[in-house]
Amino acid sequence: MKNSRIKNGILRIVQGIIIGAGAILPGISGGVLAVVFGIYRPAMELLTHPRRALQRYWRMLLAVGIGWAIGFLGGGSVILALFHQSETVATCLFIGLILGTLPDLWHEAGTQGRGNGSYISLIVSFLALFGALMAVKFSSFAEMPANFWGFLFCGVLWGFSFIIPGMTSSSILMAVGLLTPLIDGIAQLDFTVLVPWGLGMVGVMALFARIVSRLFDTHYSIAYHAVIGIVLASTLIIIPTDFASTAEMVWGVACAILGVVLAYFGSKLQPQEDAEIEAK
């Protein structure tokens, strides 16, 4: 029993590292990984019914939280290094990462069946977000200011990306030019970035966690297929269309394939639940 708990704890820390890195890396959603790893429901219960969640899942949540902090803090340095080498190739890697999670996301969305409403919600959410991002990208306001309100907007998006699995805030922030300033501020522990970002994120979680949880409980398939539409739109908008050379294009394709492989096998990392959780 003790060895099993230690093994599960280590695996949960590793999962937390992956989720934490996924939260900051463009193209991959920490929320999707939380669903794939079986952590999303306990995390949402922590936000909506903290006392009950801590009684049932405290070991899991503690281990995942430790891992998340490691992955999140390390992820900022990784992404800055990748972007300094080649923003185009790094973006291709991130696109591969999200594509690798799509099979699990599609499977999860259909666990309670698929009706016409499911496909309609997917199409509507895709067209709505893609249209909005295209309008932002090609308008005169394509670059949002990196100030208090800009970082507050970042926090709001991150809050929604946590409670809505599949919504990848980093991809959207890439489109409006706020991703690099945000990551740079986090890596340097700049409180002019951390404070508004934290306020936006905590505020969204406090206000909308119960609503989103209720929505997924009552309209699971429709809500989840809307998430897939969001994932596809926010990924499509960042696909590179201009490569500096043939070599960069080849490296981009190779990194996209690597991202798919890493995300796919990472999603298979799943420990057995603790005995006391299974018994409750």
C-alpha positions as CSV (number, residue, x, y, z in Angstrom):
1,M,0.0,0.0,0.0
2,K,2.8,2.4,1.0
3,N,4.8,1.7,-2.2
4,S,1.7,2.1,-4.3
5,R,1.0,5.5,-2.7
6,I,4.6,6.6,-3.3
7,K,4.5,5.5,-6.9
8,N,1.1,7.3,-7.4
9,G,2.5,10.4,-5.8
10,I,5.5,10.5,-8.1
11,L,3.4,10.0,-11.2
12,R,1.0,12.7,-10.0
13,I,4.0,15.1,-9.6
14,V,5.1,14.2,-13.1
15,Q,1.6,14.9,-14.4
16,G,1.6,18.2,-12.6
17,I,4.8,19.2,-14.3
18,I,3.3,18.4,-17.7
19,I,0.1,20.3,-16.9
20,G,2.1,23.3,-15.5
21,A,4.3,23.4,-18.6
22,G,1.1,23.0,-20.7
23,A,-0.4,26.0,-19.0
24,I,2.3,28.3,-20.3
25,L,3.3,26.7,-23.7
26,P,1.3,28.0,-26.7
27,G,-0.8,25.4,-28.5
28,I,-1.3,23.0,-25.6
29,S,-4.0,23.3,-23.0
30,G,-3.3,22.4,-19.3
31,G,-7.0,21.9,-18.9
32,V,-7.0,19.2,-21.6
33,L,-4.1,17.5,-20.0
34,A,-6.0,17.7,-16.6
35,V,-9.0,15.9,-18.2
36,V,-6.8,13.3,-19.9
37,F,-5.0,12.6,-16.6
38,G,-8.2,12.4,-14.6
39,I,-7.4,15.5,-12.5
40,Y,-9.9,18.0,-14.0
41,R,-12.9,16.9,-11.9
42,P,-11.1,16.9,-8.6
43,A,-9.6,20.4,-9.4
44,M,-13.1,21.8,-10.3
45,E,-14.5,20.3,-7.1
46,L,-11.7,22.0,-5.2
47,L,-12.9,25.4,-6.6
48,T,-16.6,24.7,-6.1
49,H,-16.6,22.5,-2.9
50,P,-13.1,22.9,-1.4
51,R,-13.8,21.1,1.9
52,R,-15.2,18.0,0.3
53,A,-12.4,18.0,-2.4
54,L,-9.6,18.2,0.2
55,Q,-11.1,15.4,2.2
56,R,-11.2,13.1,-0.8
57,Y,-8.3,14.2,-3.0
58,W,-5.8,16.0,-0.8
59,R,-2.9,13.6,-1.7
60,M,-3.6,13.9,-5.4
61,L,-4.0,17.6,-5.3
62,L,-0.9,18.2,-3.2
63,A,1.3,16.1,-5.6
64,V,-0.2,17.7,-8.7
65,G,0.2,21.2,-7.2
66,I,3.9,20.6,-6.5
67,G,4.5,19.3,-10.0
68,W,2.4,22.2,-11.5
69,A,4.6,24.8,-9.8
70,I,7.8,23.1,-11.1
71,G,6.4,22.8,-14.7
72,F,5.0,26.3,-14.7
73,L,8.1,28.0,-13.4
74,G,10.3,26.0,-15.7
75,G,8.0,26.4,-18.7
76,G,8.7,30.2,-18.9
77,S,12.4,29.6,-19.3
78,V,11.9,26.9,-21.9
79,I,9.5,28.9,-24.1
80,L,11.8,32.0,-24.0
81,A,14.7,29.9,-25.1
82,L,12.7,28.3,-27.9
83,F,11.4,31.6,-29.2
84,H,14.9,33.1,-29.2
85,Q,16.1,30.2,-31.4
86,S,13.2,30.4,-33.9
87,E,9.7,31.6,-33.2
88,T,8.4,29.8,-36.3
89,V,9.9,26.4,-35.4
90,A,8.8,26.8,-31.8
91,T,5.2,27.5,-32.9
92,C,5.2,24.3,-35.1
93,L,6.2,22.3,-32.0
94,F,3.3,23.8,-30.0
95,I,0.9,23.1,-32.8
96,G,2.0,19.5,-32.8
97,L,1.5,19.3,-29.0
98,I,-2.2,20.4,-29.3
99,L,-2.8,18.0,-32.2
100,G,-1.5,15.2,-30.1
101,T,-4.2,15.8,-27.5
102,L,-7.1,16.0,-30.0
103,P,-7.8,12.3,-30.1
104,D,-8.2,12.1,-26.3
105,L,-10.2,15.3,-26.3
106,W,-12.5,14.0,-29.1
107,H,-13.0,10.7,-27.2
108,E,-13.8,12.5,-23.9
109,A,-16.3,14.7,-25.7
110,G,-18.2,11.7,-26.9
111,T,-18.3,9.7,-23.7
112,Q,-22.0,10.7,-23.2
113,G,-22.9,10.5,-26.9
114,R,-23.0,13.0,-29.8
115,G,-26.1,14.6,-31.1
116,N,-26.8,17.3,-33.7
117,G,-26.4,19.9,-30.9
118,S,-22.9,18.7,-30.3
119,Y,-21.7,19.3,-33.9
120,I,-23.5,22.6,-34.1
121,S,-21.8,23.8,-30.9
122,L,-18.4,22.7,-32.3
123,I,-19.0,24.6,-35.6
124,V,-20.4,27.7,-33.9
125,S,-17.6,28.0,-31.4
126,F,-15.0,27.5,-34.1
127,L,-16.4,30.1,-36.4
128,A,-17.0,32.6,-33.6
129,L,-13.5,32.4,-32.2
130,F,-11.8,32.1,-35.5
131,G,-13.6,35.1,-36.9
132,A,-12.8,37.1,-33.8
133,L,-9.1,36.2,-33.9
134,M,-8.9,37.0,-37.6
135,A,-10.5,40.4,-37.0
136,V,-8.0,41.1,-34.2
137,K,-5.0,39.8,-36.2
138,F,-5.8,42.0,-39.3
139,S,-7.1,45.0,-37.6
140,S,-5.2,48.1,-36.5
141,F,-5.5,46.8,-33.0
142,A,-3.6,43.6,-33.6
143,E,-1.1,44.4,-30.8
144,M,-2.7,44.8,-27.3
145,P,-0.7,47.1,-25.0
146,A,1.5,45.3,-22.4
147,N,0.2,47.3,-19.4
148,F,-2.0,46.6,-16.4
149,W,-5.2,46.1,-18.5
150,G,-3.4,43.9,-21.0
151,F,-2.0,41.6,-18.3
152,L,-5.4,41.6,-16.6
153,F,-6.8,40.4,-19.9
154,C,-4.1,37.7,-19.9
155,G,-5.2,36.6,-16.4
156,V,-8.9,36.4,-17.5
157,L,-8.0,34.2,-20.4
158,W,-5.9,32.0,-18.2
159,G,-8.7,31.7,-15.7
160,F,-11.1,30.5,-18.4
161,S,-8.5,28.2,-19.9
162,F,-8.2,26.5,-16.5
163,I,-12.0,26.0,-15.9
164,I,-12.8,25.3,-19.6
165,P,-10.6,22.3,-20.8
166,G,-9.3,22.8,-24.3
167,M,-9.3,26.6,-24.3
168,T,-5.6,27.4,-24.9
169,S,-5.1,31.0,-23.7
170,S,-1.5,31.1,-24.9
171,S,-2.5,30.7,-28.6
172,I,-4.9,33.6,-28.3
173,L,-2.2,35.7,-26.5
174,M,0.2,34.9,-29.4
175,A,-2.4,36.4,-31.8
176,V,-2.6,39.7,-29.9
177,G,1.1,40.0,-29.1
178,L,0.9,39.6,-25.3
179,L,2.4,36.1,-24.9
180,T,6.1,37.1,-24.9
181,P,5.7,40.1,-22.5
182,L,3.6,37.9,-20.2
183,I,6.1,35.0,-20.1
184,D,9.0,37.4,-19.7
185,G,7.3,39.0,-16.7
186,I,6.6,35.7,-15.1
187,A,10.1,34.4,-15.6
188,Q,11.5,37.6,-14.0
189,L,8.9,37.6,-11.2
190,D,7.8,41.1,-12.3
191,F,4.9,42.1,-10.0
192,T,3.6,44.7,-12.5
193,V,2.8,41.6,-14.6
194,L,2.0,39.1,-11.9
195,V,-0.5,41.2,-9.9
196,P,-2.9,42.0,-12.7
197,W,-2.5,38.6,-14.3
198,G,-3.2,36.9,-10.9
199,L,-6.2,39.2,-10.2
200,G,-7.8,38.3,-13.6
201,M,-7.2,34.6,-13.2
202,V,-8.5,34.3,-9.6
203,G,-11.5,36.6,-10.4
204,V,-12.6,34.4,-13.3
205,M,-12.2,31.2,-11.3
206,A,-14.2,32.6,-8.4
207,L,-17.0,33.9,-10.6
208,F,-17.4,31.2,-13.2
209,A,-16.1,27.9,-11.8
210,R,-19.6,26.9,-10.5
211,I,-21.3,28.0,-13.7
212,V,-18.9,26.0,-16.0
213,S,-19.0,23.0,-13.7
214,R,-22.8,23.1,-13.9
215,L,-22.8,23.5,-17.6
216,F,-20.6,20.4,-18.1
217,D,-22.8,18.5,-15.7
218,T,-26.1,19.3,-17.5
219,H,-24.9,19.7,-21.2
220,Y,-21.7,17.7,-21.3
221,S,-21.5,16.8,-24.9
222,I,-22.5,20.3,-26.2
223,A,-20.1,22.0,-23.9
224,Y,-17.2,19.7,-24.7
225,H,-17.7,19.9,-28.5
226,A,-17.7,23.7,-28.1
227,V,-14.3,23.3,-26.4
228,I,-13.0,21.4,-29.4
229,G,-14.1,24.2,-31.7
230,I,-12.2,26.6,-29.5
231,V,-9.1,24.4,-29.7
232,L,-9.2,24.2,-33.5
233,A,-9.7,27.9,-34.0
234,S,-7.0,29.0,-31.6
235,T,-4.6,26.5,-33.2
236,L,-5.4,27.3,-36.8
237,I,-4.8,31.0,-36.3
238,I,-1.1,30.5,-35.3
239,I,-0.1,28.1,-38.1
240,P,3.0,29.6,-39.8
241,T,2.5,30.7,-43.4
242,D,6.0,32.1,-44.0
243,F,9.3,30.3,-43.5
244,A,12.7,31.9,-43.8
245,S,14.2,28.9,-45.6
246,T,13.5,25.3,-46.7
247,A,15.6,24.1,-43.7
248,E,13.3,26.1,-41.3
249,M,10.2,24.5,-42.9
250,V,11.7,21.0,-42.5
251,W,12.6,21.7,-38.9
252,G,9.1,23.0,-38.4
253,V,7.4,19.9,-39.7
254,A,9.8,17.7,-37.7
255,C,9.0,19.6,-34.5
256,A,5.3,19.4,-35.2
257,I,5.6,15.6,-35.5
258,L,7.7,15.5,-32.3
259,G,5.0,17.6,-30.5
260,V,2.3,15.1,-31.6
261,V,4.3,12.2,-30.3
262,L,5.1,13.8,-27.0
263,A,1.5,14.9,-26.3
264,Y,0.1,11.4,-27.3
265,F,2.4,9.4,-25.1
266,G,2.3,12.0,-22.3
267,S,-1.5,11.5,-22.2
268,K,-1.0,7.8,-21.5
269,L,0.7,8.5,-18.2
270,Q,-2.1,7.5,-15.7
271,P,-1.5,6.1,-12.2
272,Q,-4.1,4.1,-10.3
273,E,-6.1,6.1,-7.9
274,D,-5.4,6.0,-4.2
275,A,-7.4,3.3,-2.4
276,E,-9.2,5.7,-0.1
277,I,-10.5,7.7,-3.1
278,E,-11.8,4.6,-4.8
279,A,-13.5,3.5,-1.6
280,K,-15.4,6.8,-1.2
